[in-house]
């Protein structure tokens, strides 16, 4: 969970930096990154949509690391809630990619997968960790 949260934070932070610098990350064979990241949906009120993702992922990382390093169940709860709060925006952004923009950004899909995977890990850990 901590590794997934760290990966999500790094991906989202990288997307924010690249958005602000006006560059597009290499997308590989999928080739949808430029379409997605230059669409009107790549920002909201002038703020890159990856910025809230980076912030929530950092909160998730802090919670997961707190639980992992200190065994503090509150950290696990923070990771769980942050991941849960991310699910609806991720679903909406994935919907936009598939049905409105008609392109997939490999970085965005990877980010979504790490967040969902981390949240599922938090669910399992929370249910299996005694109170």
Secondary structure, DSSP 4 states (H G I P E B T S, - for coil): -HHHHHHHHHHHHHHHHHHHHT-----GGG--HHHHHTSGGGEETTEEHHHHHHHHHHHHHHHHHHHHHH--HHHHHHHHHHHHHHHHHHHHHHHIIIIII----HHHHHHHHHHHHHHHHHHHHHHHS--
